[in-house]
Structure formats: C-alpha cells, structure tokens
Amino acid sequence: MTPEQQNRLQEEFKILLVRTYAGALSQIGDVSIAVKPVRAAADDRELLVRSEVKGRGEPIQLDYRLEKTADEGGSWKIYNLNIMGVWLVETYRSQFVQEINAKGVDGLIATLADRNKSNAKKG
C-alpha cells in the first residue's frame, strides 16, 4: 500500500467511525456511563478500560483499548472499541479483507468514501 493510499484509507475510516458512533450516541438519551476501575503501571503503553452504559433496559458493555502516543506528554488514544462483546477492529477487518480481495485497496477506499458521502446526506 502506498503512503497516499494509507492516508486516504485512514481518513475515510476515521470519518466512517466518527459518523457511525456519533450518530448512534446522538440517538441515546438519559443514560450514564459507569467506568470500572483501571489497573495500570506508570510505564504501561496500552490499557483496557471497561465501562457500562446504563439506561433503560440491561446495561451495555462498552470497553476501550487505548495506547499511549509517542508525542510530548504521551496522550492516550482509543484504537479499538468493544460493544457487547464485539471488537470493532476485528469486525471491520473481515469486511475490509473481502473488499480488498474483490476490488483492491483503491476499491476499498472508494467504497468507504461512497458510504461516507451517503451517511453525510442522511445526517
């Protein structure tokens, strides 16, 4: 994959994630999030943060995998989400492999761009 393809793919995937999850979260009202205690050492580079979204009905498991960045200050960034036992990266990975096998990397980028344009029109 070329650096340009990698940048385009990352950008389209980021847009997809933000629109998908921001849209879903905007539909939810009257909920609270309970973050469970995290055990970590000062030099840890990755963390798993477990939480529950509580509202009407049963609580929803929502876990985050975070990694410490190499930038100054070493901020933490989420790189994977687990919603009710399903890790987001693994779910998208299987979909993307199928698309790449059928249409190549440029085909995957085009598919994501089309999906993002369609989602932008909806909301």
Residue pairs with C-beta under 8 A, 6 or more apart in sequence:
1 9
1 105
5 105
5 106
5 109
8 109
9 105
9 108
9 109
9 112
12 109
12 112
12 113
12 116
13 92
13 112
15 112
15 116
16 112
16 115
16 116
16 119
17 88
19 116
19 119
19 120
19 123
20 119
21 81
23 119
23 123
28 53
28 55
29 55
30 55
30 56
31 53
31 54
31 55
32 53
32 54
32 55
33 51
33 52
33 53
33 54
33 62
34 51
34 52
34 54
34 59
35 49
35 50
35 51
36 49
36 50
36 51
36 52
38 47
38 48
38 49
38 50
40 47
44 68
45 67
45 68
46 65
46 66
46 67
46 68
47 65
47 66
47 67
47 76
48 63
48 64
48 65
48 66
49 63
49 64
49 66
50 61
50 63
51 61
51 62
51 63
51 64
52 59
52 60
52 61
52 62
53 59
53 60
53 62
60 83
60 84
61 82
61 83
61 84
61 85
62 81
62 82
62 83
63 81
63 82
64 78
64 80
64 81
64 82
65 78
65 79
65 80
65 81
65 82
66 76
66 77
66 78
66 79
67 76
67 77
67 79
68 74
68 75
68 76
69 75
69 76
69 77
79 89
80 87
80 88
80 89
81 87
81 88
82 88
96 108
99 107
99 108
99 111
100 107
100 108
103 110
103 111
